[in-house]
Amino acid sequence: MNPKRLTAGCLLATVLAAPAFANDSTAELSTGGLVLKKHAGIAMKSEDLFISEREVRVDYRFLNTTSKDIRVLVAFPMPDIAIEGIDDMLAIPTEDPENILDFHTRVDGQPVKARVEQKAVDAKGVDRTALLKSLGVPIAPHLQAVRDALDHLPPASRAKLRALDMTVDDDFDAGKGQEHHLAPHWTLKTTYYWEQMFPAGRELRVEHRYKPSVGGTSGTGLESPEYRASKDFRTYRADYCIEPSFLAAVDAGKRRAGPTAQAYFEKRIAYVLKTGANWKAPIGEFHLTIDKGRADNLVSFCAEGVKKASPTRFEVRRKDFLPARDLKILILQPVGAE
């Protein structure tokens, strides 16, 4: 695919993260759609995908092209949660230790009760779920309850986890003298799944919705000429299809804000689109809608045939679509805008 992006003059555009703001940034987690065990008899007739900061909605229509009913495993993998450093900040939209994205699904209009599988794996990929549960430590590493449980472990258990590289030292002075704590150092893998019957010769409608993980940064390096000249900028430019017309729009916003003021802050959404290439044939009808939230926000994503549908929404329609790359969306919001 040879992606093209919106021009800043008529549709507004892009933004990206700068290393200079890393200390004030929250990392987004890549999310996506349903994953079915690949079957030659099941085709995706259509996919209607809506993405905004507040919600992701996907409406699929599958067709069993054979003369027999087909039962396959349907799964929705949550993004992995890994705490790589003690100061990591991840954009996790709920406090639910299992359903971190508030995921819901329906089949032909009826709610589906999915099962959930969760594992805590160490840096070598070894499943340590049973060990953590035996010690009374929750396996969702982003929760404060995990750090509290680690603090209350007996010395022998703390030493065991440390030896397995399941924890890292977290030493700090919060005004009461030096404190020593342990921080979690494992990856949480969560998958919702169920078995689904695809009736012979007819379409089946599958819908799901969830809250996306929206990363953010308190500023944007795009306001810095030095950053625009850097190697990092070239990488982001390719990821988000940044064009000169957009940089001109950023410059205009910067002039309005003043030379010493920050004009924009950014939000980022990552969506795994390539799983749509796993079917019997390309997606028959693909419809993507991206809502940037506010009319004065700037938004950028790599896609062909983008059309403006409203002051905040942009659409892409494709026939016989075979996704070749995942989707990265960047939203630039004026500082002070609610």
C-alpha positions in Angstrom: 0.0 0.0 0.0 1.2 3.5 -0.8 -0.4 5.5 2.0 -1.5 9.1 1.5 -2.6 11.5 4.2 -4.9 14.4 4.6 -3.6 17.9 3.7 -3.5 20.4 6.5 -5.2 23.1 4.5 -8.5 21.4 4.0 -8.8 18.6 6.5 -6.2 19.3 9.2 -3.5 16.9 10.2 -0.9 15.3 12.3 1.2 15.3 15.5 3.8 13.2 17.1 5.7 12.4 20.2 9.1 14.0 20.9 11.8 12.5 23.1 12.1 15.9 24.8 8.7 15.3 26.5 9.4 11.7 27.5 9.2 12.4 31.2 5.6 13.8 30.8 4.4 11.1 28.5 2.0 8.2 28.8 2.5 5.2 26.5 -0.4 3.9 24.5 -1.1 0.1 24.2 -1.7 -1.3 20.8 -5.3 -2.7 20.5 -7.1 -4.4 17.6 -10.1 -6.5 16.6 -11.2 -10.1 16.9 -8.9 -13.0 16.0 -10.5 -16.1 14.7 -8.8 -19.4 14.2 -8.1 -19.3 10.5 -10.6 -21.3 8.4 -10.8 -21.5 4.6 -14.6 -21.6 4.7 -15.1 -18.3 6.5 -14.9 -15.0 4.7 -15.2 -11.5 6.1 -17.8 -9.8 4.0 -17.5 -6.4 5.7 -15.8 -4.5 8.5 -17.1 -1.2 9.9 -14.5 0.2 12.2 -15.0 3.4 14.3 -12.1 4.8 16.4 -12.1 7.8 18.7 -10.4 8.7 22.0 -13.4 7.4 23.9 -14.4 4.3 22.1 -13.6 1.7 19.5 -16.5 0.0 17.8 -16.2 -2.7 15.2 -19.1 -4.3 13.3 -18.1 -7.4 11.3 -20.2 -9.5 8.9 -18.8 -13.0 8.3 -20.0 -15.6 5.8 -19.7 -19.3 6.0 -19.2 -20.2 2.4 -19.5 -23.9 2.9 -22.5 -26.2 3.1 -21.7 -27.3 6.7 -21.8 -25.4 10.0 -18.4 -24.4 11.2 -17.4 -24.0 14.9 -14.3 -22.0 15.5 -12.5 -20.3 18.4 -13.0 -16.5 18.5 -10.6 -14.5 20.7 -10.0 -10.9 21.6 -6.4 -10.4 22.9 -6.0 -7.5 25.3 -2.7 -5.6 24.8 0.1 -7.0 26.9 0.9 -5.0 30.1 4.6 -4.9 30.9 6.2 -2.6 33.4 9.6 -2.1 32.0 10.8 0.6 34.4 9.7 1.8 37.8 8.5 5.1 36.3 6.6 3.7 33.4 3.2 5.3 32.8 0.8 3.2 30.7 -2.5 4.5 29.3 -4.9 1.9 30.8 -8.6 3.1 30.6 -10.1 1.0 33.5 -9.1 -0.3 36.9 -10.6 -3.7 36.1 -7.8 -6.3 36.6 -9.2 -8.5 33.9 -11.3 -6.4 31.4 -8.8 -3.5 31.2 -10.5 -2.1 28.1 -14.1 -2.6 29.1 -14.6 -5.0 26.3 -18.1 -6.1 25.2 -19.3 -8.2 22.2 -22.6 -9.2 20.6 -23.4 -11.9 18.0 -26.5 -11.3 15.9 -27.5 -8.7 18.5 -27.1 -11.0 21.5 -24.5 -10.5 24.2 -21.7 -13.0 24.4 -20.4 -14.2 27.7 -16.7 -14.7 27.0 -14.2 -16.6 29.1 -10.9 -15.0 30.1 -7.4 -16.4 30.3 -4.7 -14.4 32.1 -1.1 -15.3 32.5 1.9 -13.5 34.2 5.1 -14.4 32.4 8.7 -13.4 33.2 11.2 -11.9 30.9 12.1 -15.4 29.5 8.5 -16.1 28.7 8.0 -18.6 31.7 4.5 -18.6 33.1 4.7 -17.5 36.7 1.0 -17.1 37.4 0.8 -20.0 39.9 3.8 -18.7 41.8 2.3 -15.2 42.2 -1.1 -16.5 43.2 0.5 -18.8 45.8 2.2 -15.8 47.4 -1.1 -13.8 47.3 0.3 -11.3 44.8 -2.2 -10.0 42.1 -1.0 -10.7 38.6 -2.0 -7.3 37.0 1.3 -5.4 37.4 -0.2 -1.9 36.9 -2.3 -2.0 40.0 -1.2 -0.4 43.3 -2.4 -3.6 45.1 0.5 -5.4 43.5 3.1 -3.1 45.1 1.3 -3.3 48.4 1.4 -7.1 48.3 5.0 -7.2 47.4 5.8 -4.9 50.3 4.2 -7.3 52.7 5.9 -10.5 51.5 8.3 -12.3 53.9 12.0 -11.8 53.1 12.4 -15.3 51.6 9.5 -14.8 49.1 10.9 -11.3 48.2 14.3 -12.9 47.5 12.8 -15.6 45.4 10.9 -13.2 43.1 14.0 -11.0 42.9 16.2 -14.0 41.9 13.7 -14.9 39.1 13.9 -11.3 37.8 10.2 -10.9 38.6 10.8 -7.7 40.6 13.1 -4.7 40.5 14.3 -2.5 43.4 12.4 0.8 43.8 14.2 3.0 46.2 13.2 6.6 46.9 12.9 9.3 49.5 9.4 10.8 49.8 10.3 13.1 52.6 10.5 10.5 55.4 14.0 9.2 54.6 15.1 6.5 52.2 12.6 3.8 51.5 13.1 0.4 49.8 10.3 -1.3 47.8 9.9 -3.8 45.1 8.2 -3.0 41.8 6.7 -5.7 39.5 8.7 -6.8 36.5 6.5 -9.2 34.6 4.1 -9.2 31.6 0.4 -9.7 31.9 -1.2 -11.5 29.0 -5.0 -11.4 28.8 -7.3 -13.0 26.2 -11.1 -13.1 26.1 -12.4 -16.0 24.0 -15.4 -18.1 23.1 -16.4 -20.8 20.6 -18.7 -19.5 17.9 -20.9 -21.4 15.4 -21.0 -20.0 11.9 -24.1 -21.4 10.2 -23.7 -22.9 6.8 -24.3 -20.6 3.9 -25.4 -17.5 5.8 -23.9 -14.3 7.2 -23.2 -13.8 10.9 -22.9 -10.3 12.5 -20.3 -9.9 15.2 -19.9 -6.5 17.0 -17.6 -5.5 19.7 -16.7 -2.3 21.5 -14.1 -1.2 24.1 -12.2 1.8 25.4 -8.9 2.4 23.6 -5.6 3.0 25.3 -4.8 6.6 24.5 -1.2 7.6 25.0 -0.3 11.3 25.5 2.4 13.8 25.9 2.2 17.2 27.6 3.8 18.9 24.5 4.9 18.0 21.0 8.3 18.1 19.5 6.8 19.3 16.2 7.0 22.8 17.6 10.8 22.5 17.7 12.9 23.1 14.6 15.7 21.1 16.2 13.4 18.1 16.6 12.2 18.4 13.0 15.8 18.1 11.9 16.4 14.9 13.9 16.6 11.3 12.9 13.7 10.5 15.3 11.4 12.9 13.4 12.1 11.0 10.1 10.8 7.8 11.8 7.7 9.5 13.1 7.1 11.1 9.8 6.9 7.7 8.1 4.7 6.2 10.8 2.1 9.0 10.7 2.5 10.3 7.1 3.5 13.9 8.1 3.6 16.3 5.2 4.9 19.9 4.9 1.4 21.3 4.8 0.7 20.0 8.3 3.9 21.5 9.7 2.7 24.8 8.4 -0.5 24.3 10.4 1.5 23.6 13.5 3.6 26.7 12.9 0.4 28.8 12.6 -0.8 27.4 16.0 2.5 28.2 17.5 2.4 31.8 16.3 -1.0 32.2 17.9 0.2 30.8 21.2 3.3 32.9 21.3 7.0 32.1 21.1 7.4 30.9 24.8 4.0 29.1 25.1 3.2 25.5 24.3 0.6 25.4 21.6 -0.5 21.8 21.5 -0.4 18.5 23.4 -0.8 15.2 21.8 -2.8 12.0 22.1 -1.9 8.7 20.3 -4.0 5.6 19.5 -2.5 2.4 18.0 -4.7 -0.2 16.3 -3.7 -3.6 15.0 -5.3 -3.7 11.6 -3.3 -6.5 9.9 -5.3 -9.3 11.6 -8.0 -8.5 9.0 -5.7 -10.2 6.4 -6.3 -13.6 8.0 -9.5 -14.6 6.2 -10.4 -16.7 3.2 -10.3 -13.6 1.0 -9.7 -9.9 1.3 -12.3 -7.9 3.4 -15.2 -7.4 0.9 -16.3 -4.0 2.2 -14.1 -2.0 4.6 -15.3 1.2 6.2 -13.1 3.2 8.7 -14.3 6.2 10.6 -11.9 8.2 12.8 -13.3 10.9 15.1 -10.7 13.5 16.3 -13.0 14.7 19.1 -12.9 18.5 18.5 -13.2 20.6 15.4 -10.0 22.5 16.3 -7.9 19.3 16.9 -5.4 18.2 14.4 -5.4 14.5 13.4 -3.2 12.4 11.2 -3.2 8.7 10.1 -1.9 6.9 7.1 -4.6 5.7 4.7 -5.7 6.0 1.1 -8.9 7.7 -0.1 -9.6 9.7 3.1 -12.7 11.9 3.0 -14.0 14.4 5.5 -17.5 13.4 6.7 -18.1 16.1 9.4 -16.1 18.7 11.3 -14.5 15.9 13.4 -14.9 12.7 11.4 -12.9 11.3 8.5 -13.8 8.2 6.5 -12.1 5.6 4.4 -14.0 3.1 2.2 -12.2 0.2 0.4 -13.4 -2.8 -1.5 -11.6 -6.2 -1.4 -9.3 -4.7 1.3 -6.2 -6.6 2.5 -4.6 -4.6 5.3 -0.8 -4.3 4.8 0.1 -2.2 7.9 -1.3 -1.4 11.3 -2.9 2.0 12.0 -1.4 4.8 14.1 -3.5 7.8 14.9 -2.1 11.0 16.4 -4.3 13.8 17.6 -3.0 17.3 18.5 -5.2 19.3 20.8 -4.7 23.0 21.6 -3.4 23.7 25.1 -6.3 24.9 27.3 -9.0 23.3 25.2 -11.5 21.2 27.2 
